[in-house]
């Protein structure tokens, strides 16, 4: 069976509807979502999404809450650093003179 969606990937199911930018954004998010991610407990790349914001490690069985599309979000990383008492990296603003 030949591959039908070489260029468009998983967003091929939308055909020409919804516009190019929307389909491109969906394709990028879904490609990251479907990957295997690292487990925060055992370190193996065996974490898969089971449902919205629920992630499970297939190796050690650890189930945890994360982002809707990624196991860890930038806001979540910042919150963890604050709770641990580590310095938070703020985005630097360029001085325009």
C-alpha positions in Angstrom: 0.0 0.0 0.0 1.5 3.4 -1.0 1.8 6.3 1.3 -0.9 8.8 0.4 0.1 11.8 2.5 3.8 12.4 1.9 3.6 16.2 2.0 0.7 16.9 4.2 1.1 14.2 6.8 -1.7 13.7 9.3 -3.5 16.9 8.2 -4.3 15.2 4.9 -7.7 14.2 6.4 -8.8 17.8 6.1 -8.2 17.9 2.3 -8.4 21.6 1.2 -10.5 22.8 4.0 -9.5 25.2 6.9 -6.6 26.9 5.1 -2.9 26.1 4.8 -1.7 27.7 8.0 -4.2 25.9 10.2 -3.4 22.5 8.6 0.4 23.2 9.0 0.0 24.0 12.7 -2.1 20.9 13.3 0.5 18.8 11.4 3.3 20.2 13.6 1.5 19.7 16.9 0.3 16.2 16.0 3.8 15.1 14.9 5.2 16.2 18.3 2.3 14.7 20.2 2.7 11.2 18.6 6.4 10.9 19.4 7.7 8.9 22.4 8.9 11.3 25.1 11.3 10.8 28.0 9.9 9.6 31.3 10.5 11.9 34.3 10.8 8.9 36.6 12.9 6.3 34.8 14.4 8.4 31.9 13.4 6.0 29.2 11.8 7.3 25.9 8.6 5.4 26.5 6.0 8.0 27.4 2.9 8.0 25.3 -0.3 10.1 25.5 -3.3 8.1 26.8 -5.8 11.0 26.9 -5.9 14.8 27.1 -3.1 15.8 29.5 -2.6 12.2 30.7 0.7 10.6 29.9 1.9 7.1 30.7 5.3 5.5 30.6 5.1 2.1 29.0 8.3 1.0 30.6 7.8 1.7 34.3 4.0 2.3 34.3 4.3 5.9 35.7 1.1 7.9 34.9 1.3 11.7 35.2 -0.4 14.8 34.1 1.3 17.1 31.7 0.4 19.4 28.8 -2.4 18.6 26.4 -0.1 18.0 23.5 3.4 17.7 25.2 4.3 16.0 28.5 5.9 19.2 29.7 5.1 22.8 28.8 7.2 25.9 29.2 4.7 27.2 31.9 5.0 23.8 33.7 8.8 24.0 33.7 8.7 27.5 35.1 6.3 26.4 37.9 8.5 23.4 38.8 11.5 25.7 39.1 9.6 28.1 41.3 8.4 25.2 43.6 12.0 23.9 43.9 13.4 27.3 44.7 15.6 27.5 41.6 16.2 30.8 39.8 13.7 31.4 37.0 15.1 32.4 33.6 13.2 35.4 32.4 13.2 36.4 28.8 15.7 39.2 28.2 14.5 42.3 26.5 16.8 44.1 24.1 17.4 47.7 24.9 16.5 49.9 21.9 18.6 53.1 21.9 
